[in-house]
Amino acid sequence: MSSVNLEKEKKYNKWIVVLSIVIPIVVALLFRVKIDFELPVFLPPIYAAINAITALVLVIAVYMIKNGNRNTHERLMKFAIVLSVLFLVMYVLHHMTSDSTSYEGAYRGVYLFILISHIVLSVAVIPFVLITYVRAITNNIERHKKIARITFPLWLYVAVTGVAVYLMISPYYA
C-alpha cells in the first residue's frame, strides 16, 4: 500500500468519527420528537422491503467481487449505502409520526433479542461501513478487503434482522 493512499484515507477519518457519533445521537434525539402528521403511506413494510433489498444487494455485491466484477460490485455497494440511508430516513420519520408498537406474542424473548441486537449492531456498523467505503475509494484495496470481511456480516445481519423484526411485529400494528 502506498503512503499516498494511506494519507488519502486519513483525510476521511475525522468525518468517519463525526458521522459515527452524530448519526446515532441525532436519530435518538429525533425519536423524542413527535409530529402530529399522518403520512400518506404506512412506512414499516416499505422500510422492511428496503432492508430486504439491501441484504440481497450486499450478497450480490460480494458475489460480483468474488467473480472479478469490480465495477458492478462498486455500484452495488453505493446502492446499498443509499438504501441504508433511505431506510434510516423512513424509519425516523415513521417514529416521529407514529406511536411505538409493542410485541405481545409468545416469542417475546426471541423478538427482544433480535430487536436489541439489530439496534446495537445498526449503530456499530456505521463506522465499519464508512471505513470500508473510504478504503475502497482511496484504493487501499488490501485494507478494504480486511475490514470488509467484518463489515459484510454485520451489515447483512442488520438488514436481515430488520426484516425479521418487521415480520414479527407486523401483526401487532394497530
N, C-alpha and C positions, 0 to 999 in steps of 0.2 A: 504494500500500500504506500502510496506516495504521501509525503508530508503536505503537499498542496491539498490533496483530498481530505486529509485529516484536519487541516486548517479550515477548509470549507465547512466540514461537518461541525467543528467547534463554534462557528458563527451562529449556528442554529440552536445551540444548547440552551441559551438563555430563554429563547422562545418556547422550547420544549418544557422547561421547568415552569415558566409562567403559565402556559396553557394547561399543563398537568395539574396545577394548583387552582387556577382561576375557573376552569370549566366545572369541576365538581362543586366549588363554592357557589358559583352563580346558579347552577342547577338547584342546589339545596335551598338557596335564598328564593328562587322563583317558585319553589314548591309551597312556600308560605304565602305567596301572592294568589289571591282568588279574584277572578274576574267574573262578574255576573254577565255572562255572554254564552249563548248556546251556539255551538259550532254547527254548521250545516251538515256535517258528517260525523259518524261515530269513529273516532280515531284508533282505538285499540286493535281492531282487525287489520287496519291499514298498516300501523307500525309493526304489528306481528308479521305481516306479509313482507315488509321491508327487512325485518330480521331474517326471515327465511331466505329471501333473495340474497341477502348479504352472506349467509352461510354457504349458499350454492356458489356464489361468485368467488368466495375465498377458496373453496375446494377446486373449482375450475382453474383459478389463477395458479394454484400450486401445481396442478396437473400440467398447465401450459409451460411453466418454467422448467419442470422436470423433463419436458419434451423439447426444450430448447427454444420455445417461442417467447422470447423476452418482451417483444413489443405488445403482444396480447396480454401477457402477464402484467405488464406495467399499466395498461389501460384498465384492466380488470381491478387492479389494486386501487387505482384512483377512483374507480366507480364504487368500490367497497367503502372507501372513505366518505365519498359523497352520500352514499346510502346511510352510513352510520350517523352523519351529521343530520341528515333529513329525519332519521328516526328520533334523534335526540330532540330536535325542534318540535316534532309532533308529540312526543312523549311529555315534554314540559308543557306544551300548550294544552294537552288533554288534562293534565293535573292542575293547571291553573284555572280551568273552566269546569271541572267536574269533581265531585266528591270521590274519595277513595272507595274502592270496593274491597270487602274482606272475604277471604276464602273460608268457607264453613264446612267443607267436605271431610270425609273420613281420612283423607291423606294429608291433613293439615301439616304434620311434621315434615313430610316429603316436600310439600309446597313451600313451606318456610325455608327449608334447606336450599331448595333450588332458587327461590327468590333472593335470599340473603347472599348466596354465593354469586348469583348473577349481578347483584348490585355492587358488591365488593370488587368483583373482577372487572366490571364495566368501568370502574374508576381506575383500577390498577392497570388496565390495558391501554389507557390513554398514552402514557409516556412510551410504552412499548411500540405502539403504532407509529407515533411521531418519530421516535429514534430509528425505527426500521425504515420508514419513508425517507428520512433525511440521509441515512446511509446509502440508500438506493440513488437518490437524486444527486448525491455528491460523488457517486461512482466508487464508494467504498464497499465493493461487492462482497468481499470475504467477511467483513464485519456485518454487512447487511444479512448475509446468509446465517451467520451465527445467531443474531438476535431474532431473525425471522422464525427460527426453529422454536423459539419460545412464544413469540407473538402470535403465530398462526393458531396453535391450540387454544390459547387464551381467548383470542378474538372469536374463534369458531365456537367455543363454549358459551361465550356471552351471547352470540347470535342465536344459537340453538336453544339455550335456556330462556331467552326472551320469548321464543315461540312457545316453549313448554309452559311458562308462567301464564301467558295469554290463554292457552288451551285449558289450563286448569282453572283459571279464574272466570273464564267467559260465561259459564252457566250462572254465575252469581251477579252479573251486571244487572242493574235494575231496569 
